[in-house]
Amino acid sequence: MTKQENTGPTTAQNSLPKHPESGRAGNAAPSDATLALGWLHTAKFLTTAPQLHFLPALEVPEIAFVGRSNAGKSTCINTLTQQKQLAFASKKPGRTQHINLFSLGKHGVMDAVLTDLPGYGYAAVPKQDKLRWQQVMANYLVSRKNLTGIVLMCDPRHGLTELDEVLLDVIRPRVQEGLKFLVVLTKADKLTRSEGAKALSIMRLQAGGGSVVLFSATKRTGIEEVARILWDWTHSGAPVVADAGPPNPPESGDAAQDDSAADHP
């Protein structure tokens, strides 16, 4: 599922151009990223579900954020949506086991949903709870009908864990059928330039056809590219209506939060 770079002229007044495959700066106009970030800023808490059967049946595209606890998932979601506490991080990573949904859409019309799945793999969680939630997430990723794309958060200093590999095996059939897939290498500010390039190269080989982006909330790396990717996934060239753009993203470091999903009030 290899994507090609868009080398032709952009059409910012009509739609966001296709994103480059990985890690490199895009050729889209800055205004396109502003529009995508403005759309992400509309994110609002929709519902929380302790089990799959509590999830509402939706027709709009859904994008799931997954990853090991402490991979930077909450920070990434909050940075993309420019909201400091949209996705809460538990003080005890991995303890909270709810699926949180956030609606997206301008002018009060929901056109997509972000899903924050519980962080997995944290040692403090009893083994039986780990196994149960691994099965819940696997069932979600396999059976959620409106699931359009998956964003896997990974700390490049540690690479893919055994649980990450299991997740890749679970979603591989759906990715081959067209499900969008992106690996976000968080905490990229912790890497040197050469380490970042090496991490990108390795992850491209492991991503199974997905795109790969280096991301840092601290250094503002990869934010605009990920925003354009998510817009592209959910709108597929739909017209973009310009508005006053989003406020400045919160100044939060990648390491400021751990990453298990928490119950929303």
Secondary structure, 3 states (H helix, E strand, C coil): CCCCCCCCCCCCCCCCCCCCCECCCCCCCHHHHHHHHHHHCCCEEEEEECCHHHCCCCCCCEEEEEEECCCCHHHHHHHHHCCCCCCCECCCCCCCCCEEEEEECHHHCCCEEEEECCCECCCCCCHHHHHHHHHHHHHHHHHCCCEEEEEEEECCCCCCCHHHHHHHHHHHHHHHCCCEEEEEECCHHHCCHHHHHHHHHHHHHHCCCCEEEECECCCCECHHHHHHHHHHHHHCCCCCCCCCCCCCCCCCCHHHCCCCECCCC
